[in-house]
Amino acid sequence: MRNVNRVKGGETMWLLFQMVGETTPVKRPIDEEWISRIAAGDMDALHRLYDAVSENVYGFALSLVRDSHDAEDVLQDTFLRIYHSAAGYRPQGKPLAWIFTIVRCIALDKRREQTRTLPVEEVAADAIDVADTDGRLLLHALLNRLSEEDRQILILHAVVGLKHREIAVVMEMPLGTVLSRYRRALNRLKTIAKEEELHDQ
């Protein structure tokens, strides 16, 4: 892991991938037929889908709930919901958007539950505990200076690998808004990283 004092704006995206467990963008293509087969009770199709997207589901969930155990719960709940909801899926060429809409809903519900049951200071501590290196700690600090929605958009595109039109579905935003907020978030993250570098010199 690179030293915190050497983090530069150009290294920001490298750190972003490190923060969520070194995931890589979703293996493509995701076959929409898998979902119809899942609806028919085909467990092999469910396993294929799990293999293709589980790392990314976990990474995105972790970025929202900030706790590894809660992220594991979100991962399992997501695939249970996929199994039970597959019959209602309507093919539109956006299976990843459908999947990550489920992830986001479950994760936000989990976070609301967490906020009700934990003191504020413990929730804040959990947000730091997922970062186990200096670089990840730094990136968490940088990302936490973005708005909640900008952070989600950035992670969905840069880490999960969703297209902007898919993110628009997940976030329930116009495509133009997603594009502008992604650019703004990325530029903001790079600016903050450069400011941190200058501060540490």
C-alpha positions as CSV (number, residue, x, y, z in Angstrom):
1,M,0.0,0.0,0.0
2,R,1.3,3.4,-0.9
3,N,2.2,5.9,1.8
4,V,-0.6,8.4,2.6
5,N,1.8,11.4,2.0
6,R,2.3,10.2,-1.6
7,V,-1.3,10.1,-2.6
8,K,-1.9,12.4,-5.5
9,G,-5.0,13.4,-7.5
10,G,-4.0,10.8,-10.2
11,E,-3.9,8.1,-7.6
12,T,-7.4,8.8,-6.3
13,M,-9.2,6.3,-8.5
14,W,-6.6,3.6,-7.7
15,L,-7.3,4.1,-4.0
16,L,-11.1,4.0,-4.7
17,F,-10.7,0.4,-6.0
18,Q,-8.7,-0.5,-2.9
19,M,-11.3,0.9,-0.5
20,V,-14.1,-1.6,-1.4
21,G,-12.1,-4.7,-1.1
22,E,-10.1,-4.5,-4.3
23,T,-13.1,-5.4,-6.4
24,T,-13.1,-5.1,-10.2
25,P,-16.0,-3.9,-12.4
26,V,-18.8,-6.4,-12.9
27,K,-18.0,-9.2,-15.2
28,R,-20.0,-8.6,-18.4
29,P,-22.3,-9.5,-19.9
30,I,-24.9,-10.4,-17.3
31,D,-27.3,-12.7,-19.2
32,E,-30.9,-11.5,-18.6
33,E,-32.0,-15.1,-19.3
34,W,-30.4,-16.0,-15.9
35,I,-33.1,-13.9,-14.2
36,S,-36.0,-15.7,-16.0
37,R,-34.4,-19.0,-15.2
38,I,-34.1,-18.0,-11.5
39,A,-37.8,-17.2,-11.6
40,A,-38.4,-20.8,-12.7
41,G,-36.4,-22.1,-9.7
42,D,-33.0,-22.7,-11.5
43,M,-30.4,-22.5,-8.8
44,D,-27.6,-22.9,-11.2
45,A,-28.6,-19.6,-12.8
46,L,-28.7,-18.0,-9.3
47,H,-25.2,-19.3,-8.6
48,R,-23.9,-17.9,-12.0
49,L,-25.4,-14.5,-11.2
50,Y,-23.9,-14.6,-7.7
51,D,-20.4,-15.4,-9.1
52,A,-20.7,-12.6,-11.6
53,V,-21.8,-9.8,-9.2
54,S,-21.4,-10.8,-5.6
55,E,-18.0,-9.0,-5.1
56,N,-19.5,-5.8,-6.5
57,V,-22.7,-6.1,-4.5
58,Y,-20.7,-6.5,-1.3
59,G,-18.4,-3.5,-2.2
60,F,-21.3,-1.2,-2.9
61,A,-23.2,-2.4,0.2
62,L,-20.1,-1.8,2.3
63,S,-19.8,1.8,1.0
64,L,-23.3,2.4,2.2
65,V,-23.6,0.5,5.6
66,R,-19.9,1.0,6.6
67,D,-19.8,-2.4,8.4
68,S,-18.5,-5.6,7.0
69,H,-21.1,-7.8,8.9
70,D,-23.9,-5.6,7.7
71,A,-22.6,-5.6,4.2
72,E,-22.6,-9.5,4.3
73,D,-26.2,-9.3,5.4
74,V,-27.1,-7.0,2.6
75,L,-25.3,-9.4,0.1
76,Q,-27.3,-12.4,1.3
77,D,-30.6,-10.4,1.5
78,T,-30.0,-9.1,-2.0
79,F,-29.8,-12.6,-3.5
80,L,-32.8,-13.8,-1.5
81,R,-34.8,-10.9,-2.9
82,I,-33.5,-11.6,-6.4
83,Y,-34.7,-15.2,-6.0
84,H,-38.1,-14.2,-4.8
85,S,-38.6,-11.2,-7.1
86,A,-37.2,-12.6,-10.3
87,A,-40.7,-13.5,-11.7
88,G,-41.5,-9.8,-11.6
89,Y,-38.4,-8.7,-13.6
90,R,-39.2,-7.3,-17.0
91,P,-36.3,-7.5,-19.5
92,Q,-35.2,-4.0,-20.5
93,G,-31.5,-4.5,-21.1
94,K,-30.6,-3.2,-17.7
95,P,-30.3,-6.2,-15.3
96,L,-27.5,-4.6,-13.4
97,A,-29.6,-1.5,-12.7
98,W,-32.3,-3.8,-11.3
99,I,-29.9,-5.7,-9.1
100,F,-28.2,-2.6,-7.7
101,T,-31.5,-0.9,-7.1
102,I,-32.3,-3.8,-4.8
103,V,-28.8,-3.6,-3.2
104,R,-29.3,0.1,-2.5
105,C,-32.8,-0.3,-1.1
106,I,-31.7,-3.1,1.3
107,A,-28.5,-1.2,2.3
108,L,-30.3,2.0,3.1
109,D,-32.9,0.1,5.1
110,K,-30.1,-1.6,7.0
111,R,-28.4,1.7,7.7
112,R,-31.6,3.3,9.0
113,E,-32.0,0.3,11.3
114,Q,-28.4,0.7,12.4
115,T,-28.8,4.4,13.1
116,R,-31.8,3.7,15.3
117,T,-30.0,1.1,17.3
118,L,-26.4,2.5,17.7
119,P,-25.3,5.8,19.2
120,V,-24.0,8.3,16.6
121,E,-20.4,7.9,17.7
122,E,-20.5,4.1,17.1
123,V,-21.9,4.6,13.6
124,A,-19.1,7.0,12.9
125,A,-16.5,4.5,14.2
126,D,-17.8,1.8,12.0
127,A,-17.3,4.0,9.0
128,I,-13.6,4.1,9.8
129,D,-13.2,0.5,10.9
130,V,-13.7,-0.8,7.3
131,A,-10.5,0.8,6.3
132,D,-7.5,-1.2,7.5
133,T,-4.6,0.7,5.8
134,D,-3.5,4.3,5.7
135,G,-4.6,4.6,2.1
136,R,-8.1,3.3,2.8
137,L,-8.4,5.6,5.8
138,L,-7.4,8.5,3.7
139,L,-9.8,7.7,1.0
140,H,-12.7,7.3,3.4
141,A,-11.9,10.7,4.7
142,L,-11.9,12.1,1.1
143,L,-15.1,10.3,0.1
144,N,-16.9,11.4,3.3
145,R,-16.4,15.0,2.1
146,L,-18.6,14.3,-0.9
147,S,-22.4,14.3,-0.6
148,E,-24.1,11.0,0.0
149,E,-25.5,10.8,-3.6
150,D,-22.3,11.9,-5.3
151,R,-20.4,9.3,-3.4
152,Q,-22.9,6.6,-4.5
153,I,-22.7,7.7,-8.1
154,L,-18.9,7.7,-8.1
155,I,-18.7,4.2,-6.6
156,L,-21.4,2.7,-8.8
157,H,-19.5,3.9,-11.9
158,A,-15.8,3.7,-10.9
159,V,-15.9,0.6,-8.8
160,V,-19.0,-1.4,-9.6
161,G,-18.7,-0.6,-13.3
162,L,-22.3,0.4,-14.1
163,K,-23.0,2.6,-17.1
164,H,-24.3,6.1,-16.4
165,R,-27.8,5.1,-17.8
166,E,-27.9,2.2,-15.3
167,I,-26.9,4.4,-12.4
168,A,-29.7,6.8,-13.4
169,V,-32.2,3.9,-12.9
170,V,-30.6,2.9,-9.5
171,M,-30.5,6.4,-8.2
172,E,-33.8,7.4,-9.8
173,M,-32.3,10.5,-11.4
174,P,-32.2,11.9,-14.9
175,L,-29.2,10.7,-16.9
176,G,-28.0,14.3,-17.3
177,T,-28.0,14.8,-13.6
178,V,-26.0,11.6,-13.1
179,L,-23.4,12.6,-15.6
180,S,-22.9,16.1,-14.1
181,R,-22.8,14.8,-10.6
182,Y,-20.3,12.1,-11.5
183,R,-18.0,14.7,-13.1
184,R,-18.4,17.0,-10.2
185,A,-17.7,14.3,-7.6
186,L,-14.6,13.1,-9.5
187,N,-13.2,16.6,-9.8
188,R,-14.0,17.3,-6.2
189,L,-12.3,14.1,-5.0
190,K,-9.1,14.9,-7.1
191,T,-9.1,18.5,-5.7
192,I,-9.4,17.3,-2.1
193,A,-6.6,14.7,-2.7
194,K,-4.3,17.5,-4.0
195,E,-5.1,19.7,-1.1
196,E,-4.2,16.8,1.3
197,E,-1.0,16.3,-0.5
198,L,0.0,20.0,-0.2
199,H,-1.0,20.0,3.4
200,D,1.3,17.0,4.2
201,Q,4.3,18.5,2.4
